[in-house]
C-alpha cells in the first residue's frame, strides 16, 4: 500500500487513487485514505469543477463547482 508523503505526521496511508471511468463519472479524480483505526475517507473531483469529501468522522461535503455547497455533519454529532 503506498504511503502518503509524511504519513507518520499525517496519520494515514493512501489506499487508492486514480481516475473513475464510469460513464456518468468519466474523468473524475478520486483518492481513498486508510487511517488504520477503522476510519477511512475519500474524495473525488470532477471535470465540471464539482467535488465531494467523505471524512473519517462521517461528515460529508459536496461543492457543485457553481457556488453551491452542502455539508452533512457526522451522525453522532462529531462526539467520537
RODO-2510 file (C-alpha; in nm, 4 decimals, decimal comma):
residues 80
     n   res          X          Y          Z
     1     x     0,0000     0,0000     0,0000
     2     x     0,1593     0,3356    -0,0965
     3     x     0,2421     0,5641     0,1924
     4     x     0,1341     0,9264     0,1891
     5     x     0,4317     1,1560     0,1970
     6     x     0,4940     1,2318     0,5615
     7     x     0,2361     0,9729     0,6615
     8     x     0,3830     0,9470     1,0111
     9     x     0,2740     1,3036     1,0812
    10     x    -0,0477     1,2817     0,8766
    11     x    -0,1639     0,9537     1,0304
    12     x    -0,2945     0,7854     0,7150
    13     x    -0,1908     0,5849     0,4129
    14     x    -0,3209     0,6341     0,0624
    15     x    -0,5468     0,3369    -0,0061
    16     x    -0,6110     0,4086    -0,3751
    17     x    -0,6067     0,6897    -0,6254
    18     x    -0,6976     0,7176    -0,9886
    19     x    -0,9492     0,8311    -1,2433
    20     x    -1,3025     0,6985    -1,2361
    21     x    -1,4037     0,5929    -1,5852
    22     x    -1,7700     0,5065    -1,5230
    23     x    -1,9997     0,6536    -1,7859
    24     x    -2,1640     0,9136    -1,5590
    25     x    -1,8412     0,9974    -1,3748
    26     x    -1,5892     0,9881    -1,6566
    27     x    -1,2654     1,1715    -1,5903
    28     x    -1,3118     1,2118    -1,2161
    29     x    -1,0107     1,2023    -0,9855
    30     x    -1,0526     1,0095    -0,6628
    31     x    -0,8395     0,9313    -0,3598
    32     x    -0,9162     0,6947    -0,0731
    33     x    -0,7334     0,7104     0,2629
    34     x    -0,6987     0,4496     0,5353
    35     x    -0,6346     0,5889     0,8830
    36     x    -0,5535     0,2465     1,0275
    37     x    -0,8019     0,2676     1,3151
    38     x    -1,1145     0,1603     1,1307
    39     x    -1,1616     0,5093     0,9856
    40     x    -1,1478     0,5690     0,6132
    41     x    -1,2172     0,8665     0,3932
    42     x    -1,2266     0,9523     0,0285
    43     x    -1,2707     1,2449    -0,2017
    44     x    -1,3290     1,2949    -0,5683
    45     x    -1,3228     1,5889    -0,8028
    46     x    -1,4980     1,6129    -1,1364
    47     x    -1,4147     1,7752    -1,4661
    48     x    -1,7074     2,0143    -1,4172
    49     x    -1,5409     2,1632    -1,1063
    50     x    -1,7582     1,9832    -0,8507
    51     x    -1,6047     1,7806    -0,5696
    52     x    -1,7062     1,5594    -0,2777
    53     x    -1,5385     1,4685     0,0504
    54     x    -1,6398     1,1829     0,2822
    55     x    -1,4460     1,2433     0,6034
    56     x    -1,3318     0,9860     0,8607
    57     x    -1,5711     1,1272     1,1228
    58     x    -1,8694     1,0513     0,8978
    59     x    -1,9299     1,4057     0,7761
    60     x    -1,9571     1,4817     0,4054
    61     x    -1,9062     1,7922     0,1949
    62     x    -2,0212     1,8453    -0,1617
    63     x    -1,9492     2,1503    -0,3763
    64     x    -2,1202     2,1668    -0,7147
    65     x    -1,8481     2,3873    -0,8633
    66     x    -2,1016     2,6637    -0,9294
    67     x    -2,1138     2,8270    -0,5874
    68     x    -2,3457     2,5871    -0,4039
    69     x    -2,2192     2,3576    -0,1293
    70     x    -2,3717     2,1073     0,1106
    71     x    -2,2168     1,9949     0,4387
    72     x    -2,3582     1,6985     0,6294
    73     x    -2,2334     1,6658     0,9863
    74     x    -2,1427     1,3279     1,1351
    75     x    -2,4443     1,1298     1,2543
    76     x    -2,3105     1,1251     1,6107
    77     x    -2,2523     1,4998     1,6138
    78     x    -1,8753     1,4536     1,5981
    79     x    -1,8515     1,3300     1,9566
    80     x    -1,6374     1,0230     1,8875
***
